[in-house]
């Protein structure tokens, strides 16, 4: 006859424990009841059961501590522990990190029974050999002291933060960090500051955004125009007030490369200060790695003189935009511009002055267009702009505005003398069936007409009308 698996049930709520024990017995388990976590640990160490069911939160020792203690002792290292408690991501997270076989929210009897049977079956497949620990003079809390939650806390947090080294960008690192931290504590906001290049990321509840940004900037002593990555969702608490933010410097080697801060809620977690210190201590490598990847990508896709996209990156970006235009039957326009008399500037003022002109034109173009527009240095003194969802007339207006801005721009050479700069513009709009190269080619021809027509002007290429294909064709 098959023996009933012996299960140790630890629950400080006597009434609830009695009901659950009877239900487990009806399912074929032999149940040993205990109302205290420390006493339950002694019982498990003296006579290891087939499985342990315990509350995540208990008055003497926590379910996390119990898992760590039983897992570290030879006689109970293979005993599966199933933790129970309220539903919540943090509870699932800590149960998993503590080594629990499963975490089952209270009230889910069927799920608990299935987890128990699976745990016992998997343990039997590993063999039934075990060593009973000596409990003579046992002080469970003393043993737990060698496996403190602090050690678990520190190792888990450190490992998770180090994983952020694969983020490949500061923005993604900040997003992933917020997802992780929201699993282990609650807060009003968290913030990551990178000093070089300067960038601030803040995770906040949308309902408390403005107050959180004021606090975060004040915590780091930053101006309002500091480049910002804003991460908004309900994982951050909507509280508008709370204890003072906790802040720690982030180092890479001996160099301070940033800071990390967390604004606790009114009822702050006792480990928040340890959490912030641990994250800051481990974040340096991940932050440096993400920055290096960002820099390498930037150098591969950016024209170093103007800070705009280079030709290769431009073609990749606009290829996707043309595909979107085709899919949604949208409009798209291209502006090509060439700085007038650029050779004359180089010859008279030197190549350094010419570089200053190109850099100034690049900066002006970046500031003059929308965030959805694509701007690049096409080559030499030529620049190209792609304007999604913009008709030929709309693009012509943009080109005229840029022409006026450039004509009135105060560009100086190395001696402080003003360099008059103008440009000739060609504009073309996408026609069905065209490639991007064909649109740019038509814009180029229009630009040539602007050059030959006296320079410092905008010329539009006549729009192409697609010829309908007849059934006979």
C-alpha angles and dihedrals in degrees: 000000000000112000120233114254111249113233126190110217116197116188127144091207102086097194094047092043092053093051093047093046092054092049092050091049089053087055091057102265127130105228128205110193128212131171100200130061096217092048090047090054090054091050091050093048093047095049114007111222127213089255142349126227113194142160118257089225118045131161098241107033128354127246088248091056091046091053092050093047096048091044092053096050118085096225096051103029091107097041107113116230121205114196125206133197145109121332113263142120094245092055092050090047097052093043090054094046092048090057099253114163090227143345115225121185113232116267096037100108096163092052091048093051092048091049091049094050092046092048093049093045092050092048092051090052087061092054131261098258114128140154120230112228120231110249098183107139089354118178104188093196090054091054091046087054088070090054099038121177085239090067092047091045093049096046095046095047092045093050093048093048092048089055088065087075087088093058093102094204139047092237093054092044091055092048094049091045091054091050090053099043092048088061095057104038143004123245144162093235143337127208138194120200122198113193102198113065089014114241135149125205120194128185111202144151109261090233091061100034102120096047091045093052091050091051095045094050091046091049091057096032093241132158121243092249094059108130106265137204107196118199112187129184143116093268086089116068119253093225111131096200136037145125121327115285118263113230135185132177118246115223135192105197107316094334124095106225101169148327140253125212136181126192107211124215122245090270098046123193114251091233097052094103091049090046093053092046092049094048092048091048094052100034098076097080094045092047093049092048093050090049093051091051090048091050094049091050091047092052091048094052104030135080100233096211099053102021090232127122114283121235096266095050090045093056091049093050096044092046088066091046093052090050089053091048091053094046095052097032089240131154128253133179137197129212120196118187134182124198109243120241092357093155088055090054091051094046096047103034104023135252092281089063089047090054090050090054093050092048091049092049090050092051092047092051092049091053096043100057137064123266090249093056120095118226127184144161103252095194139298107354094340124108130187133204129192115201114196118211090011125128125219091260091049091049091049089055090050091049092050092050091050090047091055093046091051093047091054096040117123101227116170134193126227091279092055093253118141118250113208107223130186134161140204118235133207121191130194134165128219118263124199113276096018127125122227090251090058092052091048089048091055090047088051092054090049089050090052088054089052089052095048091044094062105288128249092074144101122244124184124210113232109261116255117235114208113235111233115241112237124220090246091058 
